[in-house]
Structures are given as structure tokens and as C-alpha cells.
Amino acid sequence: MKVAVFGATGRTGQAITRLLVDRGHTVRISYRDDAKLAKLFPEEVRAKLDARKGRIQDAQFVAEFVKDQDVVVSALGGISWFGTSTLTY
């Protein structure tokens, strides 16, 4: 199955992404920061990912990102426990 994951570098997104890869799915992830991606996912995991750098606020990026995917998963952050948005606009 082809699965697109938004928020793959967050805590929940990492777990979802690794589970999908371990189960043999084709996984496309969105990310914003090259260094964070490299830190969170070892090379052997990154080699199995279709990692695309972009922002969810970019409608064209989102449209292209979800194109031809069977499932889209959103593991995006929202409001923190302290009431501050964790999303950067």
C-alpha cells in the first residue's frame, strides 16, 4: 500500500512511519528540516522512504504529495499542553 504521512518527524509520526516501513508499505513522508530528518531516521530507514521537503501551508506541495497515494495519514502537531501552537505558519 502507498501511504503518505504528514508530520513524520514528530513523535507520533516517527512511530507510524517506522511501523509502515517495517510492514513493507511504500511510505512517502513530508519534512521541513534536512538535519532533523537525518537525525531521526537512520540511513537504512531513509533509503526506504520517499521523503519530500515542503510545507503543508503550500497547497501545490500538498496536492502533489498526496497524488497517487492509497492512504494519507496526518500526524501533525496542534496545540501544546501549554496552549501554544506547535505549527509554524
C-alpha positions, 0 to 999 in steps of 0.5 A, spaced: 500 500 500 502 507 498 501 511 504 503 518 505 504 521 512 504 528 514 508 530 520 513 524 520 518 527 524 514 528 530 513 523 535 507 520 533 509 520 526 516 517 527 512 511 530 507 510 524 512 511 519 517 506 522 511 501 523 509 502 515 516 501 513 517 495 517 510 492 514 513 493 507 508 499 505 511 504 500 511 510 505 512 517 502 513 522 508 513 530 508 519 534 512 521 541 513 528 540 516 534 536 512 538 535 519 532 533 523 530 528 518 537 525 518 537 525 525 531 521 526 531 516 521 537 512 520 540 511 513 537 504 512 530 507 514 531 513 509 533 509 503 526 506 504 522 512 504 520 517 499 521 523 503 519 530 500 521 537 503 515 542 503 510 545 507 503 543 508 501 551 508 503 550 500 497 547 497 501 545 490 506 541 495 500 538 498 496 536 492 502 533 489 504 529 495 498 526 496 497 524 488 497 517 487 497 515 494 492 509 497 492 512 504 494 519 507 495 519 514 496 526 518 500 526 524 501 533 525 502 537 531 496 542 534 496 545 540 501 544 546 499 542 553 501 549 554 496 552 549 501 554 544 501 552 537 506 547 535 505 549 527 509 554 524 505 558 519 
